[in-house]
């Protein structure tokens, strides 16, 4: 008899709301193992009261998804895992503590179950995962792509191994089945672009740029095949239509989704083919300045309404430290110019900025000036509800996750005035939490934490009520 799989998404209690968009990893793998003939279900764990202290599994709620339907919803109960042979966790670092709670409970009550962990936490905190005590440990650790490892584990009959690490780079050209999009689960998600309900996907993994604050900055970009992306957009449009929507939107959640005029033209054709009224993607200030209307016009003509740009900072000193363009000079003025170009075409900008632990008052002011410019810059155009398009800017405090160049630099004390804690609890590893809060992992910073928090609060207070 073939093994039954339970794909598990641990809670992320730092988010303002977990039902904004899917954590896609489990859905890609579920579609893949479905194709291989294995039965699976999806367990989504979440927190109802996001301001109450999270003490243990008893504070979690769960959705159990089978096929297109939610078959159970309620307070968490461990017996939900009873009928499954393999429990496959997809874990980002802010979720790790809660994944460990569950692995420990399963080890104690169901020692025969096999546990697998993948996601960014297994990748960048591999040493921590490998050295978990026996009562929390995972049988299989997947630090890279999951398609090959899960197929291997299942085909070998869930065998134990002295080496639990299954590191595999997937040729994405062979991934032709899009992620599952369960109808009743998708109905829970309520992210919007330009006033329309929106679901997201990605066209590629990795990023062509090497920002020192980003784990993906060390990874080459590789693309999914057009056939899979076409099928995925068809699936997303189907869900929108089955939920009764005649106008609906899409977001490409790639680190850099708009790369070149030719690539954007190809995406625009697919977006129009599947009837999306509006869409959003991400780009880079350098690319917008370089390509301008040649890249943004196909986006605009196919319903592109908002572009996300990692503007990071208005301080040239900070921008130089970030290494935004793979060793080449990136100018703060290009950040201003990219916003002007997009807005003049009728495209709103979602800007992302950070506060860095080496920053002085002058650095903070330079970025606040940039934020004030962005939120006040006029845009020619309306959203799908007839409201004026408005720019939006988020401000977070930069966290040096393992796997980033800044983590290495801070630990070696290469940046004056900055020191991070020797031991960092996973619960501190979040950029943007409830009320736009940020985790704090620093022992020493140039200005006090309170000063940085005050600036973060002011910048975020400038965000419009809709976007």
URZIBEL-V225932 format. One record per pair of residues at least 6 apart in sequence whose C-alpha atoms are under 7 Angstrom apart, sorted by the first residue. I is the first residue (numbers start at 1). J is the second residue. Records with the same first field share a line. If there is no record, write none. Layout:
I: J  J
//
This chain:
2: 38
3: 38  85  86  154
4: 38  39  40  84  85  86
5: 39  40  41  84  85  86  87
6: 40  41  42  43  84  86  87  88
7: 26  41  42  43  87  88  89
8: 42  43  44  87  88  89  90
9: 43  44  45  89  90
10: 44  45  91  95  98  99
11: 45  46  47  95  98
12: 18  46  94  95
13: 47  50
14: 433  434
15: 432  433  434
16: 433  434  435
18: 46
19: 188  189  190
20: 189  190  191
21: 189  191  199  200
25: 90
26: 90
27: 179  180
28: 178  179  180
29: 147
30: 40  180
31: 177  178  179  180
32: 177
41: 65  66
42: 64  65  66
43: 62  63  64  65
44: 62  63  64
45: 60  61  62  63
46: 60  61  62
47: 60  61
48: 61
57: 76  101
58: 76
60: 75  76
61: 74  75  76
62: 73  74  75  76
63: 70  72  73
64: 70  71  72  73
65: 71
67: 182
68: 182  183  184
69: 182  183  184
70: 184  185
85: 113  114
86: 113  114  115
87: 114  115  116
88: 115  116  117
89: 116  117  118
90: 117  118  119
91: 117  118  119  120  121
92: 119  120  121
93: 120  121  426  429
94: 426  427  429  430
96: 426
97: 426  427
100: 136
103: 136
104: 135  136
107: 135  136
114: 139
115: 138  139  140
116: 138  139  140  141
117: 138  140  141  142
118: 141  142  143
119: 143
122: 129  141  142  143
123: 143  144
124: 402  403
125: 402
126: 143
139: 160  164
140: 164  165  166
141: 164  165  166
142: 165  166  167
143: 167
144: 167  168  169
145: 168  169  170
148: 168  170
149: 166  168
172: 223  224  225
173: 224  225
175: 224  228
176: 227  228
177: 228
178: 228  231  232
183: 239
190: 197
191: 197  198
192: 198
193: 249  279  280  467
194: 305  383  384  467
195: 383  384  385
196: 247  248  249  384
197: 248  249
198: 248  249  250  251
199: 236  249  250  251
200: 250  251  252  253
201: 251  252  253
202: 252  253  254
203: 223  224  229  254
204: 221  222  223  224  254
205: 221  222  223
206: 216  219  220  221  222
207: 216  217  219  220  221  255  256
208: 220  221
209: 217  324  325  326
210: 217  218  323  324  325  326
211: 217  322  323  324
212: 322  323  404  405  406
213: 322  400  404  405  406
214: 404
215: 403  404
230: 270
233: 274
234: 274
237: 274
240: 248
247: 276  277
248: 276  277  278
249: 276  277  278  279
250: 276  278  279  280
251: 279  280  281
252: 280  281
253: 281
254: 282
255: 282
256: 282  283  284
257: 281  282  283
258: 264  281  282  283
259: 283  287
260: 295
261: 294  295
264: 295  298  299
265: 298
268: 298  299  302
271: 302
272: 302
277: 303
278: 303  304  305
279: 303  304  305
280: 304  305  306  307
281: 306  307  308
282: 307  308  309
283: 307  308  309
284: 309  310
285: 309  334  335  338
286: 334
288: 338
289: 334  337  338
292: 341
305: 347  348
306: 347  348  349  350
307: 347  348  349  350
308: 349  350  351
309: 350  351  352
310: 351  352  353
311: 335  351  352  353
312: 352  353  354
313: 319  353  354  367
314: 332  366  367  370
315: 332  363  366  367
316: 331  332
324: 330
339: 349  374
342: 348
343: 378  379  380
344: 379  380
345: 380
346: 379  380  381
347: 379
348: 379  389  390  391
349: 391  392
350: 391  392  393
351: 392  393  394
352: 393  394  395
353: 394  395  396
354: 395  396  397  398
355: 396  397  398  452
356: 397  398
357: 418  445  446
358: 417  418  445  446
359: 446
360: 446  447
368: 459
371: 393  459
374: 391
375: 391  392
379: 389  390
381: 388  389
382: 388  389
383: 389
390: 467
392: 463  464  467
393: 463
394: 460
395: 456  459  460
396: 431  432  438  456
397: 431  438
398: 431
399: 431
400: 406  407
401: 407
409: 415
410: 418  419  420
411: 419  420
413: 419
417: 444  445  446
418: 444  445  446
419: 442  443  444  445
420: 441  442  443  444
421: 441  442  443
424: 441
428: 439  440  441
429: 439
430: 438  439
431: 438  439
432: 438
//
